[in-house]
Amino acid sequence: THEVKGNPDWILKAVLAQVNNQENVTNLKGVEVIIPKGENQPYVITAESGTYQSTSKDIYLAGHVKLTGDAKSLAERFHTKKAKPSNTSLSQEKK
């Protein structure tokens, strides 16, 4: 579980998790990522497998990846983020 100000931002579950401490990576099987939305139903992302990079907190999913959630609120979430101006350019992101 990753929390922001005491509230869960996302919850990562897996049927099997193999931790590689040397590379700070966890290999996952039967993955479920839950993204709470306050009082509303959460977004749930499932996949056959994935990896979790503990230093960057990046999650990579593969195999029958499926997102379940309210389409309207998801579209609004993307629209809100798109409306905000970006302070980074493509050349900066590649560094």
C-alpha positions in Angstrom: 0.0 0.0 0.0 1.2 3.5 -0.9 -0.2 6.2 1.2 -0.4 10.0 0.8 -1.3 12.0 3.9 -2.4 8.9 5.7 -4.8 7.8 2.9 -4.2 4.9 0.6 -3.1 6.1 -2.9 -2.9 2.6 -4.3 -2.9 -0.9 -3.1 -0.8 -3.7 -4.7 -1.7 -7.3 -4.3 -0.3 -10.5 -5.9 -0.9 -14.2 -5.6 2.9 -14.7 -5.7 5.7 -12.1 -5.1 9.4 -12.9 -5.5 11.6 -10.1 -4.1 15.1 -9.5 -5.6 16.8 -7.2 -3.0 19.9 -6.8 -5.1 17.9 -5.2 -7.9 15.2 -3.6 -5.8 12.6 -5.4 -7.9 9.7 -7.6 -7.0 8.4 -10.1 -9.7 4.6 -10.6 -9.4 2.1 -13.2 -10.5 -1.7 -12.8 -10.4 -1.5 -9.0 -9.9 -4.2 -6.7 -8.6 -3.8 -2.9 -8.2 -6.5 -1.1 -6.4 -6.8 2.7 -6.7 -9.3 4.0 -4.1 -11.6 6.9 -5.1 -12.9 8.1 -1.7 -16.6 7.1 -1.3 -16.9 5.8 -4.9 -16.0 2.4 -6.3 -12.2 2.0 -6.7 -10.4 1.5 -10.0 -9.1 -2.1 -10.1 -6.3 -3.1 -12.5 -5.6 -6.8 -12.9 -2.8 -8.6 -14.9 -1.2 -12.1 -15.2 2.2 -10.8 -14.1 4.2 -7.7 -13.4 7.2 -6.1 -11.7 7.4 -3.5 -8.9 10.5 -1.3 -8.8 10.8 -0.4 -5.1 13.1 2.6 -5.5 11.0 4.4 -8.2 7.7 2.9 -7.1 7.0 2.0 -10.8 4.7 -0.9 -11.6 4.9 -2.7 -14.9 2.0 -5.1 -15.8 1.8 -7.7 -18.6 -0.7 -10.3 -19.8 -4.4 -9.7 -20.1 -4.2 -6.3 -18.3 -7.7 -5.1 -17.4 -9.0 -1.9 -15.9 -12.3 -1.9 -14.1 -14.0 1.3 -13.0 -16.4 4.0 -13.8 -15.7 5.2 -17.3 -17.1 8.7 -16.7 -14.9 9.5 -13.7 -11.9 8.0 -15.5 -12.4 10.2 -18.5 -12.8 13.3 -16.2 -9.6 12.4 -14.4 -7.6 12.2 -17.7 -9.3 15.4 -19.0 -8.4 17.3 -15.8 -4.7 16.2 -16.0 -4.6 17.1 -19.8 -6.0 20.6 -19.1 -3.0 21.4 -16.8 0.0 22.8 -18.7 3.1 20.7 -18.7 6.4 22.2 -17.6 8.5 19.5 -19.2 9.4 19.0 -22.9 10.1 15.8 -24.6 13.8 16.4 -24.7 13.8 16.9 -20.9 12.0 13.6 -20.3 14.6 11.6 -22.3 17.5 12.7 -20.0 
